[in-house]
Each structure stands twice: as C-alpha cells, then as structure tokens.
Amino acid sequence: KTRDRRWERVGWEMDLGWPWFSYSVVANMLYYYDDVFKWYDTKVRVWRNVKGLEGLPKFAGYSCVKLADYGGKMAVLWDKYLPSSGYKKKTICCAVVSLERRNSEEVWGKVEWLDVVLTVPESYEFVSVLAATV
C-alpha cells in the first residue's frame, strides 16, 4: 500500500514461490531465508543479503528454517536430527537476531541468543511459527 492509500502491482522480483521459503516482516521490512538471509529494498525493488549473522550455523539441506518477528528482532527457528538418538529424534533450535540498517543498502544481523528449545520425535513436521507480543 502506498502513502496515498492505493495498492501497487507487485513486480516479478517479488515472485519467490512463497510457499517454499520462510519469510517474515520485522520492523516494517520483509525478510526471507533460502540458503541465505535476504531483505527487500523497496526503493530499488531488489533483494539484498543480510550481512553479519556470525554464530548462526549452516543449516542442513533437510532443515526446515522459519522466521518470525520477535519484538522488532528476528526469531530464527530450525530443526535438526539428533544423531545420539539414532536419528529418531529432532531438536528445535532458536536464535534471536537483532537487525540494524547501516545505510540505504545494508542490513546487518547480530545473533544475540541461540539454543535448543525442544526435542521432538523424528516424525515431527515443522509447519510454521507464530510469535505473540504481549
């Protein structure tokens, strides 16, 4: 929606096959993950990589990675198999990432917290995430 309250047509650059990617709006900016974290620059209508993010692991190809707004920060949740269980269990991990726009073309992410939050049976399927702010 534009400032004069009219809808604009979305261009092809926004067509990412949304059902297959994890995406979230955090502090009025659109982010998504598909092997790398990206943010959408509305001024030039292009996707840019989020810089920084030291401390986040390289996610396994089978991992389901989901994003959510967590009070103006980005919550990143993912699953991974637990080898010590004979691959019969998965762990759900969570990271909280603060985001900083340093200039018109850069967003930097800093991992503030990361830990395992839940262990589930291998049959568990990660469908979506939802964050509630009270």
A tleap script that builds the chain and sets N, CA, C and O, in Angstrom:
source leaprc.protein.ff14SB
mol = sequence {
  NLYS THR ARG ASP ARG ARG TRP GLU ARG VAL
  GLY TRP GLU MET ASP LEU GLY TRP PRO TRP
  PHE SER TYR SER VAL VAL ALA ASN MET LEU
  TYR TYR TYR ASP ASP VAL PHE LYS TRP TYR
  ASP THR LYS VAL ARG VAL TRP ARG ASN VAL
  LYS GLY LEU GLU GLY LEU PRO LYS PHE ALA
  GLY TYR SER CYS VAL LYS LEU ALA ASP TYR
  GLY GLY LYS MET ALA VAL LEU TRP ASP LYS
  TYR LEU PRO SER SER GLY TYR LYS LYS LYS
  THR ILE CYS CYS ALA VAL VAL SER LEU GLU
  ARG ARG ASN SER GLU GLU VAL TRP GLY LYS
  VAL GLU TRP LEU ASP VAL VAL LEU THR VAL
  PRO GLU SER TYR GLU PHE VAL SER VAL LEU
  ALA ALA THR CVAL
}
set mol.1.N position { 0.847 -1.170 0.000 }
set mol.1.CA position { 0.000 0.000 0.000 }
set mol.1.C position { 0.894 1.235 0.000 }
set mol.1.O position { 1.842 1.305 0.783 }
set mol.2.N position { 0.619 2.184 -0.840 }
set mol.2.CA position { 1.442 3.387 -0.913 }
set mol.2.C position { 0.930 4.448 0.047 }
set mol.2.O position { -0.098 4.269 0.700 }
set mol.3.N position { 1.657 5.552 0.124 }
set mol.3.CA position { 1.276 6.628 1.056 }
set mol.3.C position { -0.076 7.243 0.714 }
set mol.3.O position { -0.802 7.679 1.608 }
set mol.4.N position { -0.419 7.282 -0.566 }
set mol.4.CA position { -1.720 7.856 -0.931 }
set mol.4.C position { -2.834 6.811 -0.874 }
set mol.4.O position { -3.912 6.992 -1.441 }
set mol.5.N position { -2.546 5.721 -0.179 }
set mol.5.CA position { -3.521 4.674 0.112 }
set mol.5.C position { -4.054 3.958 -1.133 }
set mol.5.O position { -5.235 3.622 -1.206 }
set mol.6.N position { -3.184 3.733 -2.094 }
set mol.6.CA position { -3.531 2.945 -3.270 }
set mol.6.C position { -2.615 1.741 -3.327 }
set mol.6.O position { -1.445 1.810 -2.952 }
set mol.7.N position { -3.161 0.650 -3.797 }
set mol.7.CA position { -2.365 -0.560 -3.946 }
set mol.7.C position { -1.540 -0.466 -5.217 }
set mol.7.O position { -1.999 0.059 -6.232 }
set mol.8.N position { -0.308 -0.982 -5.153 }
set mol.8.CA position { 0.541 -1.049 -6.334 }
set mol.8.C position { 0.681 -2.502 -6.768 }
set mol.8.O position { 0.584 -3.423 -5.957 }
set mol.9.N position { 0.908 -2.684 -8.052 }
set mol.9.CA position { 1.152 -4.024 -8.570 }
set mol.9.C position { 2.548 -4.478 -8.152 }
set mol.9.O position { 3.505 -3.707 -8.221 }
set mol.10.N position { 2.656 -5.708 -7.728 }
set mol.10.CA position { 3.946 -6.261 -7.330 }
set mol.10.C position { 4.630 -6.807 -8.574 }
set mol.10.O position { 4.009 -7.508 -9.373 }
set mol.11.N position { 5.919 -6.483 -8.737 }
set mol.11.CA position { 6.673 -6.939 -9.901 }
set mol.11.C position { 7.158 -8.370 -9.743 }
set mol.11.O position { 6.977 -8.990 -8.695 }
set mol.12.N position { 7.775 -8.884 -10.796 }
set mol.12.CA position { 8.272 -10.261 -10.802 }
set mol.12.C position { 9.342 -10.496 -9.752 }
set mol.12.O position { 9.504 -11.620 -9.278 }
set mol.13.N position { 10.080 -9.449 -9.377 }
set mol.13.CA position { 11.145 -9.631 -8.389 }
set mol.13.C position { 10.610 -10.103 -7.038 }
set mol.13.O position { 11.369 -10.615 -6.215 }
set mol.14.N position { 9.331 -9.936 -6.810 }
set mol.14.CA position { 8.726 -10.393 -5.559 }
set mol.14.C position { 8.216 -11.830 -5.662 }
set mol.14.O position { 7.864 -12.422 -4.641 }
set mol.15.N position { 8.168 -12.395 -6.839 }
set mol.15.CA position { 7.650 -13.749 -7.017 }
set mol.15.C position { 8.737 -14.758 -6.672 }
set mol.15.O position { 9.590 -15.081 -7.498 }
set mol.16.N position { 8.690 -15.248 -5.442 }
set mol.16.CA position { 9.726 -16.157 -4.958 }
set mol.16.C position { 9.228 -17.571 -4.745 }
set mol.16.O position { 9.966 -18.418 -4.241 }
set mol.17.N position { 7.995 -17.840 -5.120 }
set mol.17.CA position { 7.454 -19.145 -4.791 }
set mol.17.C position { 7.251 -19.224 -3.285 }
set mol.17.O position { 7.705 -20.172 -2.645 }
set mol.18.N position { 6.588 -18.254 -2.729 }
set mol.18.CA position { 6.450 -18.061 -1.282 }
set mol.18.C position { 6.167 -19.310 -0.464 }
set mol.18.O position { 6.711 -19.418 0.634 }
set mol.19.N position { 5.369 -20.247 -0.909 }
set mol.19.CA position { 5.093 -21.395 -0.035 }
set mol.19.C position { 6.334 -22.189 0.351 }
set mol.19.O position { 6.323 -22.879 1.370 }
set mol.20.N position { 7.399 -22.110 -0.434 }
set mol.20.CA position { 8.583 -22.912 -0.170 }
set mol.20.C position { 9.642 -22.182 0.639 }
set mol.20.O position { 10.591 -22.810 1.110 }
set mol.21.N position { 9.506 -20.884 0.812 }
set mol.21.CA position { 10.508 -20.115 1.540 }
set mol.21.C position { 9.957 -19.674 2.881 }
set mol.21.O position { 8.745 -19.597 3.085 }
set mol.22.N position { 10.874 -19.386 3.791 }
set mol.22.CA position { 10.475 -18.823 5.070 }
set mol.22.C position { 10.626 -17.315 4.973 }
set mol.22.O position { 11.663 -16.820 4.532 }
set mol.23.N position { 9.617 -16.596 5.375 }
set mol.23.CA position { 9.667 -15.145 5.288 }
set mol.23.C position { 8.947 -14.533 6.477 }
set mol.23.O position { 8.114 -15.177 7.116 }
set mol.24.N position { 9.282 -13.265 6.770 }
set mol.24.CA position { 8.638 -12.558 7.864 }
set mol.24.C position { 8.858 -11.066 7.693 }
set mol.24.O position { 9.871 -10.637 7.141 }
set mol.25.N position { 7.909 -10.282 8.167 }
set mol.25.CA position { 8.074 -8.836 8.229 }
set mol.25.C position { 8.540 -8.511 9.641 }
set mol.25.O position { 7.875 -8.850 10.620 }
set mol.26.N position { 9.692 -7.846 9.735 }
set mol.26.CA position { 10.262 -7.437 11.018 }
set mol.26.C position { 10.538 -5.947 10.923 }
set mol.26.O position { 11.272 -5.503 10.039 }
set mol.27.N position { 9.953 -5.171 11.829 }
set mol.27.CA position { 10.138 -3.715 11.857 }
set mol.27.C position { 9.878 -3.112 10.467 }
set mol.27.O position { 10.670 -2.310 9.973 }
set mol.28.N position { 8.779 -3.503 9.859 }
set mol.28.CA position { 8.340 -2.990 8.559 }
set mol.28.C position { 9.262 -3.316 7.392 }
set mol.28.O position { 9.203 -2.647 6.360 }
set mol.29.N position { 10.108 -4.324 7.534 }
set mol.29.CA position { 10.954 -4.771 6.427 }
set mol.29.C position { 10.710 -6.254 6.191 }
set mol.29.O position { 10.557 -7.025 7.138 }
set mol.30.N position { 10.676 -6.649 4.925 }
set mol.30.CA position { 10.420 -8.033 4.557 }
set mol.30.C position { 11.737 -8.796 4.446 }
set mol.30.O position { 12.655 -8.372 3.743 }
set mol.31.N position { 11.818 -9.929 5.150 }
set mol.31.CA position { 12.997 -10.797 5.139 }
set mol.31.C position { 12.581 -12.181 4.673 }
set mol.31.O position { 11.433 -12.586 4.855 }
set mol.32.N position { 13.523 -12.910 4.068 }
set mol.32.CA position { 13.264 -14.310 3.765 }
set mol.32.C position { 14.554 -15.106 3.836 }
set mol.32.O position { 15.653 -14.554 3.777 }
set mol.33.N position { 14.395 -16.426 3.965 }
set mol.33.CA position { 15.540 -17.323 4.013 }
set mol.33.C position { 15.374 -18.417 2.973 }
set mol.33.O position { 14.340 -19.082 2.910 }
set mol.34.N position { 16.403 -18.592 2.161 }
set mol.34.CA position { 16.531 -19.729 1.255 }
set mol.34.C position { 18.023 -19.898 0.997 }
set mol.34.O position { 18.550 -19.390 0.007 }
set mol.35.N position { 18.687 -20.601 1.877 }
set mol.35.CA position { 20.146 -20.787 1.902 }
set mol.35.C position { 20.901 -19.543 2.359 }
set mol.35.O position { 22.006 -19.666 2.888 }
set mol.36.N position { 20.347 -18.366 2.175 }
set mol.36.CA position { 20.903 -17.120 2.709 }
set mol.36.C position { 19.740 -16.261 3.197 }
set mol.36.O position { 18.601 -16.431 2.761 }
set mol.37.N position { 20.041 -15.341 4.104 }
set mol.37.CA position { 19.029 -14.412 4.592 }
set mol.37.C position { 19.038 -13.179 3.697 }
set mol.37.O position { 20.095 -12.628 3.391 }
set mol.38.N position { 17.846 -12.754 3.280 }
set mol.38.CA position { 17.732 -11.589 2.404 }
set mol.38.C position { 16.672 -10.633 2.936 }
set mol.38.O position { 15.773 -11.029 3.677 }
set mol.39.N position { 16.793 -9.363 2.543 }
set mol.39.CA position { 15.779 -8.353 2.856 }
set mol.39.C position { 15.419 -7.646 1.558 }
set mol.39.O position { 16.222 -7.584 0.627 }
set mol.40.N position { 14.195 -7.111 1.508 }
set mol.40.CA position { 13.712 -6.485 0.284 }
set mol.40.C position { 13.843 -4.981 0.379 }
set mol.40.O position { 13.274 -4.352 1.272 }
set mol.41.N position { 14.599 -4.404 -0.550 }
set mol.41.CA position { 14.793 -2.957 -0.629 }
set mol.41.C position { 13.689 -2.391 -1.515 }
set mol.41.O position { 13.734 -2.529 -2.738 }
set mol.42.N position { 12.703 -1.757 -0.897 }
set mol.42.CA position { 11.542 -1.270 -1.640 }
set mol.42.C position { 11.871 -0.091 -2.549 }
set mol.42.O position { 11.161 0.146 -3.526 }
set mol.43.N position { 12.929 0.649 -2.249 }
set mol.43.CA position { 13.269 1.819 -3.073 }
set mol.43.C position { 13.736 1.421 -4.462 }
set mol.43.O position { 13.380 2.069 -5.446 }
set mol.44.N position { 14.524 0.369 -4.550 }
set mol.44.CA position { 15.032 -0.066 -5.857 }
set mol.44.C position { 14.450 -1.414 -6.283 }
set mol.44.O position { 14.802 -1.946 -7.335 }
set mol.45.N position { 13.566 -1.954 -5.464 }
set mol.45.CA position { 12.868 -3.207 -5.751 }
set mol.45.C position { 13.827 -4.348 -6.061 }
set mol.45.O position { 13.775 -4.968 -7.123 }
set mol.46.N position { 14.703 -4.601 -5.095 }
set mol.46.CA position { 15.684 -5.667 -5.254 }
set mol.46.C position { 15.906 -6.341 -3.903 }
set mol.46.O position { 15.799 -5.704 -2.856 }
set mol.47.N position { 16.218 -7.645 -3.938 }
set mol.47.CA position { 16.546 -8.393 -2.732 }
set mol.47.C position { 18.029 -8.239 -2.447 }
set mol.47.O position { 18.849 -8.341 -3.359 }
set mol.48.N position { 18.387 -7.994 -1.180 }
set mol.48.CA position { 19.783 -7.842 -0.773 }
set mol.48.C position { 20.079 -8.824 0.363 }
set mol.48.O position { 19.194 -9.155 1.152 }
set mol.49.N position { 21.327 -9.283 0.438 }
set mol.49.CA position { 21.734 -10.194 1.507 }
set mol.49.C position { 21.851 -9.452 2.828 }
set mol.49.O position { 22.321 -8.315 2.872 }
set mol.50.N position { 21.420 -10.104 3.908 }
set mol.50.CA position { 21.660 -9.591 5.257 }
set mol.50.C position { 23.110 -9.922 5.595 }
set mol.50.O position { 23.548 -11.059 5.414 }
set mol.51.N position { 23.850 -8.940 6.080 }
set mol.51.CA position { 25.268 -9.143 6.408 }
set mol.51.C position { 25.411 -9.481 7.887 }
set mol.51.O position { 24.472 -9.321 8.668 }
set mol.52.N position { 26.598 -9.951 8.260 }
set mol.52.CA position { 26.851 -10.322 9.653 }
set mol.52.C position { 26.385 -11.739 9.915 }
set mol.52.O position { 26.770 -12.668 9.205 }
set mol.53.N position { 25.566 -11.904 10.922 }
set mol.53.CA position { 24.959 -13.188 11.303 }
set mol.53.C position { 25.969 -14.222 11.790 }
set mol.53.O position { 25.696 -15.421 11.748 }
set mol.54.N position { 27.144 -13.760 12.256 }
set mol.54.CA position { 28.120 -14.697 12.813 }
set mol.54.C position { 27.500 -15.431 13.991 }
set mol.54.O position { 26.826 -14.831 14.827 }
set mol.55.N position { 27.732 -16.720 14.045 }
set mol.55.CA position { 27.191 -17.542 15.122 }
set mol.55.C position { 26.034 -18.417 14.676 }
set mol.55.O position { 25.744 -19.430 15.313 }
set mol.56.N position { 25.366 -18.039 13.584 }
set mol.56.CA position { 24.316 -18.914 13.061 }
set mol.56.C position { 24.973 -20.077 12.330 }
set mol.56.O position { 25.940 -19.877 11.594 }
set mol.57.N position { 24.465 -21.282 12.521 }
set mol.57.CA position { 25.068 -22.429 11.828 }
set mol.57.C position { 24.675 -22.444 10.354 }
set mol.57.O position { 23.751 -21.749 9.934 }
set mol.58.N position { 25.384 -23.238 9.593 }
set mol.58.CA position { 24.960 -23.541 8.225 }
set mol.58.C position { 23.885 -24.609 8.377 }
set mol.58.O position { 24.151 -25.689 8.904 }
set mol.59.N position { 22.684 -24.313 7.922 }
set mol.59.CA position { 21.571 -25.235 8.103 }
set mol.59.C position { 21.666 -26.393 7.118 }
set mol.59.O position { 22.023 -26.208 5.954 }
set mol.60.N position { 21.341 -27.586 7.600 }
set mol.60.CA position { 21.339 -28.772 6.741 }
set mol.60.C position { 20.271 -28.613 5.663 }
set mol.60.O position { 19.267 -27.930 5.866 }
set mol.61.N position { 20.496 -29.242 4.530 }
set mol.61.CA position { 19.547 -29.148 3.425 }
set mol.61.C position { 18.152 -29.627 3.787 }
set mol.61.O position { 17.169 -29.139 3.231 }
set mol.62.N position { 18.051 -30.572 4.708 }
set mol.62.CA position { 16.747 -31.094 5.121 }
set mol.62.C position { 16.077 -30.224 6.175 }
set mol.62.O position { 14.886 -30.387 6.440 }
set mol.63.N position { 16.824 -29.300 6.784 }
set mol.63.CA position { 16.274 -28.490 7.878 }
set mol.63.C position { 15.156 -27.585 7.395 }
set mol.63.O position { 15.216 -27.008 6.309 }
set mol.64.N position { 14.152 -27.479 8.219 }
set mol.64.CA position { 13.075 -26.538 7.979 }
set mol.64.C position { 13.419 -25.283 8.781 }
set mol.64.O position { 13.489 -25.337 10.009 }
set mol.65.N position { 13.631 -24.171 8.111 }
set mol.65.CA position { 14.011 -22.914 8.764 }
set mol.65.C position { 12.829 -21.963 8.663 }
set mol.65.O position { 12.291 -21.747 7.577 }
set mol.66.N position { 12.428 -21.395 9.791 }
set mol.66.CA position { 11.289 -20.477 9.827 }
set mol.66.C position { 11.696 -19.174 10.504 }
set mol.66.O position { 12.539 -19.169 11.400 }
set mol.67.N position { 11.092 -18.071 10.069 }
set mol.67.CA position { 11.371 -16.742 10.612 }
set mol.67.C position { 10.113 -16.169 11.238 }
set mol.67.O position { 8.997 -16.464 10.809 }
set mol.68.N position { 10.312 -15.336 12.272 }
set mol.68.CA position { 9.191 -14.644 12.901 }
set mol.68.C position { 9.685 -13.337 13.498 }
set mol.68.O position { 10.846 -13.215 13.888 }
set mol.69.N position { 8.785 -12.360 13.565 }
set mol.69.CA position { 9.086 -11.106 14.253 }
set mol.69.C position { 9.033 -11.388 15.750 }
set mol.69.O position { 8.070 -11.974 16.244 }
set mol.70.N position { 10.053 -10.977 16.456 }
set mol.70.CA position { 10.141 -11.195 17.899 }
set mol.70.C position { 10.423 -9.846 18.566 }
set mol.70.O position { 11.544 -9.578 19.000 }
set mol.71.N position { 9.391 -9.006 18.640 }
set mol.71.CA position { 9.528 -7.696 19.265 }
set mol.71.C position { 10.512 -6.790 18.543 }
set mol.71.O position { 11.277 -6.073 19.188 }
set mol.72.N position { 10.505 -6.810 17.215 }
set mol.72.CA position { 11.413 -5.984 16.431 }
set mol.72.C position { 12.728 -6.663 16.101 }
set mol.72.O position { 13.564 -6.102 15.392 }
set mol.73.N position { 12.910 -7.865 16.612 }
set mol.73.CA position { 14.080 -8.674 16.266 }
set mol.73.C position { 13.578 -9.871 15.468 }
set mol.73.O position { 12.379 -10.144 15.432 }
set mol.74.N position { 14.497 -10.576 14.834 }
set mol.74.CA position { 14.101 -11.737 14.045 }
set mol.74.C position { 14.369 -13.008 14.836 }
set mol.74.O position { 15.490 -13.254 15.280 }
set mol.75.N position { 13.326 -13.809 15.006 }
set mol.75.CA position { 13.489 -15.138 15.591 }
set mol.75.C position { 13.685 -16.103 14.430 }
set mol.75.O position { 12.903 -16.117 13.479 }
set mol.76.N position { 14.732 -16.905 14.520 }
set mol.76.CA position { 15.025 -17.920 13.506 }
set mol.76.C position { 14.886 -19.272 14.200 }
set mol.76.O position { 15.584 -19.542 15.177 }
set mol.77.N position { 14.004 -20.109 13.708 }
set mol.77.CA position { 13.808 -21.444 14.276 }
set mol.77.C position { 14.086 -22.484 13.208 }
set mol.77.O position { 13.728 -22.301 12.044 }
set mol.78.N position { 14.727 -23.582 13.605 }
set mol.78.CA position { 15.040 -24.647 12.657 }
set mol.78.C position { 15.098 -25.972 13.389 }
set mol.78.O position { 15.269 -26.025 14.607 }
set mol.79.N position { 14.951 -27.043 12.620 }
set mol.79.CA position { 15.053 -28.376 13.200 }
set mol.79.C position { 16.307 -29.061 12.686 }
set mol.79.O position { 16.815 -28.748 11.609 }
set mol.80.N position { 16.795 -30.007 13.484 }
set mol.80.CA position { 17.935 -30.824 13.053 }
set mol.80.C position { 17.846 -32.166 13.759 }
set mol.80.O position { 17.376 -32.264 14.893 }
set mol.81.N position { 18.309 -33.202 13.062 }
set mol.81.CA position { 18.285 -34.542 13.639 }
set mol.81.C position { 19.285 -34.650 14.777 }
set mol.81.O position { 20.327 -33.994 14.779 }
set mol.82.N position { 18.946 -35.486 15.738 }
set mol.82.CA position { 19.791 -35.734 16.897 }
set mol.82.C position { 20.487 -37.081 16.689 }
set mol.82.O position { 19.886 -38.124 16.944 }
set mol.83.N position { 21.754 -37.078 16.226 }
set mol.83.CA position { 22.452 -38.336 15.928 }
set mol.83.C position { 22.518 -39.291 17.120 }
set mol.83.O position { 22.458 -40.507 16.942 }
set mol.84.N position { 22.641 -38.747 18.338 }
set mol.84.CA position { 22.757 -39.607 19.520 }
set mol.84.C position { 21.489 -40.418 19.781 }
set mol.84.O position { 21.520 -41.379 20.549 }
set mol.85.N position { 20.378 -40.042 19.152 }
set mol.85.CA position { 19.126 -40.791 19.308 }
set mol.85.C position { 18.968 -41.835 18.205 }
set mol.85.O position { 17.917 -42.467 18.087 }
set mol.86.N position { 20.017 -42.014 17.398 }
set mol.86.CA position { 19.892 -42.905 16.247 }
set mol.86.C position { 19.014 -42.276 15.173 }
set mol.86.O position { 18.382 -42.979 14.385 }
set mol.87.N position { 18.980 -40.949 15.148 }
set mol.87.CA position { 18.176 -40.164 14.199 }
set mol.87.C position { 16.676 -40.400 14.378 }
set mol.87.O position { 15.899 -40.236 13.437 }
set mol.88.N position { 16.274 -40.786 15.596 }
set mol.88.CA position { 14.858 -40.987 15.888 }
set mol.88.C position { 14.233 -39.762 16.532 }
set mol.88.O position { 13.026 -39.724 16.770 }
set mol.89.N position { 15.059 -38.756 16.814 }
set mol.89.CA position { 14.565 -37.512 17.406 }
set mol.89.C position { 15.176 -36.325 16.677 }
set mol.89.O position { 16.227 -36.424 16.043 }
set mol.90.N position { 14.479 -35.198 16.790 }
set mol.90.CA position { 14.971 -33.932 16.248 }
set mol.90.C position { 15.014 -32.914 17.377 }
set mol.90.O position { 14.272 -33.017 18.354 }
set mol.91.N position { 15.884 -31.940 17.229 }
set mol.91.CA position { 15.862 -30.802 18.144 }
set mol.91.C position { 15.356 -29.592 17.371 }
set mol.91.O position { 15.623 -29.436 16.179 }
set mol.92.N position { 14.628 -28.753 18.068 }
set mol.92.CA position { 14.197 -27.474 17.520 }
set mol.92.C position { 15.096 -26.429 18.166 }
set mol.92.O position { 15.178 -26.331 19.391 }
set mol.93.N position { 15.761 -25.661 17.335 }
set mol.93.CA position { 16.679 -24.632 17.818 }
set mol.93.C position { 16.098 -23.261 17.505 }
set mol.93.O position { 15.295 -23.105 16.585 }
set mol.94.N position { 16.515 -22.274 18.284 }
set mol.94.CA position { 16.039 -20.909 18.087 }
set mol.94.C position { 17.198 -19.943 18.253 }
set mol.94.O position { 18.051 -20.126 19.122 }
set mol.95.N position { 17.226 -18.926 17.424 }
set mol.95.CA position { 18.180 -17.828 17.558 }
set mol.95.C position { 17.394 -16.528 17.517 }
set mol.95.O position { 16.416 -16.409 16.779 }
set mol.96.N position { 17.823 -15.557 18.312 }
set mol.96.CA position { 17.256 -14.214 18.274 }
set mol.96.C position { 18.307 -13.314 17.641 }
set mol.96.O position { 19.446 -13.249 18.103 }
set mol.97.N position { 17.908 -12.618 16.575 }
set mol.97.CA position { 18.838 -11.799 15.798 }
set mol.97.C position { 18.369 -10.349 15.812 }
set mol.97.O position { 17.243 -10.050 15.414 }
set mol.98.N position { 19.239 -9.450 16.273 }
set mol.98.CA position { 18.932 -8.022 16.164 }
set mol.98.C position { 19.328 -7.570 14.768 }
set mol.98.O position { 20.303 -8.062 14.200 }
set mol.99.N position { 18.574 -6.639 14.223 }
set mol.99.CA position { 18.787 -6.177 12.852 }
set mol.99.C position { 19.052 -4.681 12.862 }
set mol.99.O position { 18.372 -3.924 13.555 }
set mol.100.N position { 20.041 -4.263 12.091 }
set mol.100.CA position { 20.407 -2.851 12.042 }
set mol.100.C position { 20.611 -2.437 10.593 }
set mol.100.O position { 21.394 -3.046 9.864 }
set mol.101.N position { 19.904 -1.404 10.188 }
set mol.101.CA position { 20.106 -0.852 8.845 }
set mol.101.C position { 21.209 0.185 8.948 }
set mol.101.O position { 21.023 1.226 9.578 }
set mol.102.N position { 22.355 -0.085 8.337 }
set mol.102.CA position { 23.530 0.784 8.486 }
set mol.102.C position { 23.602 1.867 7.430 }
set mol.102.O position { 24.177 2.927 7.680 }
set mol.103.N position { 23.058 1.642 6.302 }
set mol.103.CA position { 22.922 2.671 5.271 }
set mol.103.C position { 21.788 2.230 4.358 }
set mol.103.O position { 21.098 1.254 4.651 }
set mol.104.N position { 21.597 2.929 3.276 }
set mol.104.CA position { 20.442 2.615 2.431 }
set mol.104.C position { 20.532 1.247 1.759 }
set mol.104.O position { 19.525 0.734 1.272 }
set mol.105.N position { 21.728 0.647 1.725 }
set mol.105.CA position { 21.873 -0.621 1.021 }
set mol.105.C position { 22.328 -1.784 1.892 }
set mol.105.O position { 22.602 -2.863 1.366 }
set mol.106.N position { 22.417 -1.599 3.209 }
set mol.106.CA position { 22.918 -2.671 4.074 }
set mol.106.C position { 22.044 -2.875 5.302 }
set mol.106.O position { 21.640 -1.923 5.968 }
set mol.107.N position { 21.766 -4.137 5.580 }
set mol.107.CA position { 21.168 -4.542 6.849 }
set mol.107.C position { 22.113 -5.568 7.448 }
set mol.107.O position { 22.509 -6.527 6.785 }
set mol.108.N position { 22.469 -5.360 8.705 }
set mol.108.CA position { 23.361 -6.268 9.426 }
set mol.108.C position { 22.570 -6.977 10.511 }
set mol.108.O position { 21.731 -6.373 11.179 }
set mol.109.N position { 22.846 -8.266 10.678 }
set mol.109.CA position { 22.216 -9.049 11.732 }
set mol.109.C position { 23.251 -9.491 12.747 }
set mol.109.O position { 24.366 -9.873 12.392 }
set mol.110.N position { 22.868 -9.436 14.017 }
set mol.110.CA position { 23.753 -9.877 15.102 }
set mol.110.C position { 23.003 -10.905 15.940 }
set mol.110.O position { 21.917 -10.627 16.449 }
set mol.111.N position { 23.586 -12.092 16.081 }
set mol.111.CA position { 22.967 -13.147 16.878 }
set mol.111.C position { 23.121 -12.787 18.352 }
set mol.111.O position { 24.238 -12.689 18.861 }
set mol.112.N position { 21.997 -12.590 19.031 }
set mol.112.CA position { 22.014 -12.241 20.452 }
set mol.112.C position { 21.863 -13.463 21.348 }
set mol.112.O position { 22.342 -13.470 22.482 }
set mol.113.N position { 21.202 -14.490 20.843 }
set mol.113.CA position { 20.940 -15.684 21.645 }
set mol.113.C position { 20.683 -16.844 20.698 }
set mol.113.O position { 20.102 -16.665 19.628 }
set mol.114.N position { 21.119 -18.034 21.097 }
set mol.114.CA position { 20.906 -19.236 20.287 }
set mol.114.C position { 20.933 -20.438 21.217 }
set mol.114.O position { 21.843 -20.572 22.035 }
set mol.115.N position { 19.933 -21.319 21.098 }
set mol.115.CA position { 19.911 -22.516 21.931 }
set mol.115.C position { 18.876 -23.508 21.396 }
set mol.115.O position { 18.033 -23.166 20.567 }
set mol.116.N position { 18.963 -24.737 21.889 }
set mol.116.CA position { 17.944 -25.755 21.632 }
set mol.116.C position { 16.757 -25.430 22.532 }
set mol.116.O position { 16.937 -25.157 23.718 }
set mol.117.N position { 15.551 -25.457 21.979 }
set mol.117.CA position { 14.368 -25.135 22.778 }
set mol.117.C position { 13.428 -26.316 22.980 }
set mol.117.O position { 12.561 -26.275 23.852 }
set mol.118.N position { 13.594 -27.378 22.173 }
set mol.118.CA position { 12.668 -28.502 22.274 }
set mol.118.C position { 13.256 -29.720 21.572 }
set mol.118.O position { 13.949 -29.591 20.563 }
set mol.119.N position { 12.977 -30.897 22.109 }
set mol.119.CA position { 13.325 -32.152 21.442 }
set mol.119.C position { 12.021 -32.866 21.116 }
set mol.119.O position { 11.137 -32.979 21.964 }
set mol.120.N position { 11.908 -33.347 19.879 }
set mol.120.CA position { 10.661 -33.951 19.409 }
set mol.120.C position { 10.969 -35.259 18.679 }
set mol.120.O position { 12.110 -35.483 18.276 }
set mol.121.N position { 9.965 -36.126 18.504 }
set mol.121.CA position { 10.176 -37.344 17.716 }
set mol.121.C position { 10.540 -36.998 16.267 }
set mol.121.O position { 10.192 -35.929 15.764 }
set mol.122.N position { 11.226 -37.899 15.626 }
set mol.122.CA position { 11.666 -37.717 14.237 }
set mol.122.C position { 10.484 -37.477 13.297 }
set mol.122.O position { 10.636 -36.813 12.272 }
set mol.123.N position { 9.319 -38.006 13.634 }
set mol.123.CA position { 8.139 -37.855 12.780 }
set mol.123.C position { 7.543 -36.447 12.823 }
set mol.123.O position { 6.685 -36.109 12.008 }
set mol.124.N position { 7.994 -35.638 13.763 }
set mol.124.CA position { 7.509 -34.268 13.883 }
set mol.124.C position { 7.789 -33.494 12.602 }
set mol.124.O position { 8.870 -33.609 12.026 }
set mol.125.N position { 6.814 -32.707 12.157 }
set mol.125.CA position { 6.991 -31.892 10.955 }
set mol.125.C position { 6.824 -30.422 11.315 }
set mol.125.O position { 5.798 -30.025 11.867 }
set mol.126.N position { 7.822 -29.626 11.005 }
set mol.126.CA position { 7.836 -28.196 11.296 }
set mol.126.C position { 7.014 -27.487 10.220 }
set mol.126.O position { 7.436 -27.427 9.065 }
set mol.127.N position { 5.857 -26.953 10.579 }
set mol.127.CA position { 4.968 -26.367 9.590 }
set mol.127.C position { 5.079 -24.847 9.554 }
set mol.127.O position { 5.278 -24.266 8.487 }
set mol.128.N position { 4.953 -24.201 10.705 }
set mol.128.CA position { 5.032 -22.744 10.737 }
set mol.128.C position { 5.367 -22.283 12.147 }
set mol.128.O position { 5.373 -23.069 13.094 }
set mol.129.N position { 5.644 -20.993 12.262 }
set mol.129.CA position { 5.904 -20.407 13.574 }
set mol.129.C position { 5.005 -19.197 13.751 }
set mol.129.O position { 4.561 -18.583 12.781 }
set mol.130.N position { 4.750 -18.871 14.994 }
set mol.130.CA position { 3.936 -17.715 15.321 }
set mol.130.C position { 4.494 -17.112 16.590 }
set mol.130.O position { 4.727 -17.822 17.569 }
set mol.131.N position { 4.710 -15.815 16.582 }
set mol.131.CA position { 5.206 -15.125 17.771 }
set mol.131.C position { 4.130 -14.163 18.248 }
set mol.131.O position { 3.550 -13.419 17.457 }
set mol.132.N position { 3.871 -14.185 19.536 }
set mol.132.CA position { 2.893 -13.276 20.127 }
set mol.132.C position { 3.615 -12.287 21.027 }
set mol.132.O position { 4.434 -12.677 21.859 }
set mol.133.N position { 3.312 -11.014 20.858 }
set mol.133.CA position { 3.906 -9.982 21.700 }
set mol.133.C position { 2.848 -9.495 22.670 }
set mol.133.O position { 1.749 -9.115 22.265 }
set mol.134.N position { 3.179 -9.509 23.942 }
set mol.134.CA position { 2.224 -9.093 24.970 }
set mol.134.C position { 2.626 -7.739 25.506 }
set mol.134.O position { 1.955 -7.199 26.385 }
savepdb mol mol.pdb
quit
